[in-house]
Amino acid sequence: MKDWKSAEDILDFAIDNEQQAVDFYRELAAKATKPEVRDLFEEYALEEVGHKTKLEAVKAGGTLKPIEGKVVDLKLGDYLVDIEANPNLDYQSALVIAMKREKAAFRLYSKLATRLDGELRELFLRLAQEEAKHKLRFEIEYDDHILTEN
């Protein structure tokens, strides 16, 4: 992992990472040919915008509420094959991509938290939990709409 010189460097990295996620989901939404997939990716993009906004607020001197417990991990995404993003994704493939991306974000923020102390450590633990919540939501959606149909 990269060596940062300051807490501000770490926040800048995380803000950039969230912007990349926003761009990724918006690009997929713009290319999607199926309305339900386009709507799903647009929703993901908005959630990532929310994360970026929280990070920017902390960088500007704001604070966040404490973490409210751990999120359950159904681990569905752990057993699914990686899928390449393309304009003709079906809903199942879109959910798989989202699960894997949220898992990667969870791992990133968890790893960053181990390198920090105090309020910044809490910030990244909180962001990791938010990513875990997103992954759980996508896993439940997958279970409800994909696994039950097959």
C-alpha positions in Angstrom: 0.0 0.0 0.0 1.1 3.5 -0.7 3.1 5.6 1.8 1.3 8.8 2.6 2.8 11.8 4.2 -0.2 13.1 6.0 -3.8 12.4 7.0 -4.8 14.9 4.2 -3.0 12.7 1.7 -5.0 9.7 2.9 -8.3 11.6 2.7 -7.3 12.9 -0.8 -6.6 9.3 -1.9 -10.0 8.1 -0.5 -11.9 11.0 -2.1 -10.2 10.2 -5.4 -11.1 6.5 -5.0 -14.8 7.4 -4.4 -14.8 9.7 -7.5 -13.4 6.8 -9.5 -16.3 4.6 -8.3 -18.8 7.4 -9.2 -17.3 7.6 -12.7 -17.2 3.8 -13.1 -20.9 3.4 -12.1 -22.0 6.4 -14.2 -20.1 5.1 -17.2 -21.8 1.7 -16.9 -25.2 3.4 -16.4 -24.7 5.4 -19.6 -23.7 2.3 -21.6 -26.4 0.0 -20.2 -29.0 -1.1 -22.7 -31.4 -2.5 -20.0 -33.3 0.1 -17.9 -33.1 -1.9 -14.7 -29.3 -2.2 -15.0 -29.0 1.5 -15.9 -31.1 2.4 -12.8 -29.0 0.1 -10.6 -25.7 1.7 -11.6 -27.1 5.2 -11.3 -28.2 4.3 -7.7 -24.6 3.0 -7.0 -23.1 6.2 -8.3 -25.3 8.3 -6.0 -24.2 6.2 -3.0 -20.5 6.7 -3.9 -21.2 10.5 -4.2 -22.4 10.3 -0.6 -19.2 8.7 0.5 -17.1 11.3 -1.3 -19.2 14.1 0.4 -18.6 12.6 3.8 -14.8 12.4 3.2 -14.7 16.0 1.9 -16.7 17.1 5.0 -14.1 15.4 7.3 -11.3 17.0 5.3 -12.9 20.4 5.9 -13.0 19.8 9.6 -16.3 18.0 10.1 -16.9 14.8 12.1 -19.0 11.7 11.7 -21.3 9.7 14.0 -19.7 6.6 15.6 -20.0 3.2 14.0 -23.1 1.2 14.7 -22.0 -2.4 14.9 -20.7 -4.8 12.3 -22.6 -5.8 9.1 -23.3 -9.4 8.2 -21.5 -10.7 5.2 -23.5 -13.4 3.3 -20.3 -14.0 1.2 -22.3 -14.7 -2.0 -19.9 -12.5 -3.9 -17.0 -14.6 -2.7 -18.2 -17.6 -4.8 -19.1 -15.8 -8.0 -16.9 -15.6 -11.0 -15.6 -12.1 -11.9 -17.5 -10.5 -14.7 -16.2 -7.8 -17.1 -18.4 -4.7 -17.4 -20.0 -4.2 -20.8 -23.0 -2.4 -22.2 -25.2 -5.5 -22.5 -25.0 -6.6 -18.8 -28.0 -8.3 -17.4 -29.2 -7.7 -13.9 -27.4 -10.7 -12.4 -24.1 -9.6 -13.9 -24.5 -6.0 -12.7 -25.1 -7.3 -9.2 -22.0 -9.5 -9.3 -19.9 -6.5 -10.4 -21.3 -4.3 -7.6 -20.7 -7.0 -5.0 -17.1 -7.4 -6.0 -16.5 -3.7 -6.2 -18.0 -3.0 -2.7 -16.0 -5.9 -1.3 -12.8 -4.3 -2.7 -13.8 -0.9 -1.2 -14.5 -2.5 2.2 -11.0 -4.1 2.2 -9.4 -0.8 1.1 -11.0 1.2 3.9 -10.4 -1.5 6.5 -6.7 -1.6 5.5 -6.5 2.2 5.7 -8.0 2.2 9.1 -5.2 0.0 10.4 -2.7 2.7 9.4 -4.5 5.5 11.3 -5.4 6.5 14.8 -8.2 8.5 16.4 -10.9 10.1 14.4 -9.5 9.2 11.0 -9.3 5.5 12.0 -13.0 5.7 13.0 -13.8 7.4 9.7 -12.3 4.6 7.6 -13.9 1.9 9.8 -17.2 3.6 9.3 -16.7 3.9 5.5 -15.7 0.2 5.5 -19.0 -0.7 7.2 -21.0 1.4 4.7 -19.3 -0.5 1.9 -20.2 -3.8 3.7 -23.8 -2.6 4.0 -23.9 -2.0 0.2 -22.4 -5.4 -0.5 -25.0 -7.0 1.8 -27.8 -5.2 0.1 -26.6 -6.4 -3.3 -26.2 -10.0 -1.9 -29.7 -9.9 -0.6 -31.0 -8.6 -4.0 -29.0 -11.4 -5.7 -30.4 -14.0 -3.3 -34.0 -12.7 -3.7 -34.0 -12.2 -7.5 -31.4 -14.5 -9.0 -31.0 -17.5 -6.7 -34.7 -17.9 -6.2 -35.4 -17.8 -9.9 -32.9 -20.5 -10.8 
